[in-house]
Amino acid sequence: MSGRVWKFGDNINTDVLAPGIYIKLPANELATHCLESVDPEFAGNVKKGDYVVGGRNFGTGSSREQAAQVLKLLGVAAVIAPSFGGIFYRNAFNLGLPAIVSAETGEIEDGHRLSIDLAAGKITNKTTGEQLSAEAVPGNLMALIEAGGLVTYLEKKINENR
Amino acid sequence: MALTLAEKIISKACGRDRVTPGEIVTCAVDLAMIHDSGGPRRVKPAMDRLGVGVWDASKVVLVSDHFAPCTDAESANILKLTREWAAEQGVLNFYDQQGICHVVTPERGHLRPGMFAVGGDSHSPTGGAFGCYMFGVGATDMLGILVTGETWIKVPETIRIEWSGRLKTGVSAKDMALKMCAALGMDGGDYQAVQYGGDAVGALDMFERMTLCNMAAELGAQTGLIEPDETTATYVEKAGAEPGNWRQFRSDPDAAYRAVHEFSGSDLTPQVAVPHSPATAADVDMVEKAEIDQFYIGACTGAKLNDLEMAAAVLRGKKIAKGKRLTVAPASTQILNAATKSGVIGTLLDAGAGLLPPGCGACAGYGVGVLAEDEVCLATTARNFQGRMGAGSSKVYLASPYTVAASAVTGRIQDPREVLNI
């Protein structure tokens, strides 16, 4: 399974991912405005299984979780960047959206197709045939991805103790 | 082994003698601060699904600020849900429309040196001004904290930032924060802990220290800390809390830092950041004298009592430029009350300012006072990302209250020292 790459620059922030003026809208409507001030084509054309590849400090800014939620709702399979805003990084895993740290995103261009092996920390660029390395996801966060997010993870834990 | 202030607080919170940067530990949370936007409306559905309540209501502070006061039926419903949730969960530390969480929480005596505190908002590092390890999280992270009372943290390295000398008149903590954003970049903090120190920091009052720590968020740090001193203890006591043995919460003399950055407080001049990033900040005389539509004095960053006083010092006996609007949204009702009694609000109104109720207002584009297409704003807020304060094509410049007030007089970006006749 591979997905198309949507590539963005450095410091893609939470205000462009989930604009404040639409924040009262239900999340699926907010999602239609995701990144519209940077790339008006993105929200309408991104498909399930696609990848967002960002530059440095992806998701910087607000704690608003909707910034990660809208990407998940639009079907984005993972976000890959050389570094992330710390709060966005936690939010993504809490919602079951992998945030992958890779210093080799320079080898990925908009429109390329990728596949990712999360557990092995490997990215394959299907378009160029290159193998790119990524940082391994810490165990406590891998557990969240496997559970499908923090809420399901907690639900399991609470039910085990009941 | 010598520890930094951050390492000391985290060690205490995870029940260990010491922690090492890079390790992942689970910490008991002393205080969970939430607001109407990321709080009840976002955590309630999951809490209902899990069938559990908050772990300790006495350790939860809830503040309605983002949608307060409400502007339409949707925001009214959000506030209604917030109030109902507070009653349902027995959260008595609920401040409804009393101002912005980062300001209300310390002014009502909920922060004490050495606390490990989490806030459901990115500007939560503001609590670092009180010697707390306080950082922001998103709604689901907060849900986990509310039901378990704990959270994980990757122990950060500490980046020390030393400010020597004294600030000159017309220069403030906001200028320090913008200067650091420009020098270190929005990821200069690399989600580590920043610790501010030096004579120029020690000389700041608590409100100014809060501004400095507030904008640790714009440095990309997990938190920004200042070692507590007599100034901290006096404020905490006045707010009705017990400062405790605050002297222990200092970095050990030989603690290890990732880096030490040095800045001169005496040489600092007023700073202005241009659209769309705080990291674009430069000396005011290097920035094009852009024409501004709205001047905005608001937010946790820029509408505390000292911020309003700075604006009043500039505007006393003056009028804002014809055809311009100056909007003031005090950060809390206590601040509005104090500024009214001292005559500061009168001075601002005499100059032609319009007053908004205490709350987050237009800062994040949620409340009243937002911008139309292509409008340009000069604001005392922390963040000027594209479209943040309203329409997607609007633009925001950032500066101190001195600079915003002085610019309102001339109608374009203006060095406040010229208006103050320095």
Interface residues (C-beta under 8 A of the other chain):
Chain A: N11 N13 T14 D15 V16 P19 G20 I21 I23 K24 E36 S37 V38 R56 N57 T60 G61 S62 S63 R64 E65 A68 S83 G85 G86 I87 F88 Y89 R90 N91 N94 L95 P138 N140 G149 L150 V151 L154 E155 I158
Chain B: I24 S37 G38 R42 A46 R49 L50 G51 V52 F67 E74 S75 I78 G120 D121 S122 S124 G136 V137 G138 A139 T140 D141 L143 G144 V147 T148 W152 K154 M186 D187 D190 Y191 G220 Q222 S277 A364 G365 Y366 V370 R383 F385 Q386 G387 R388 M389 G390 A391 G392
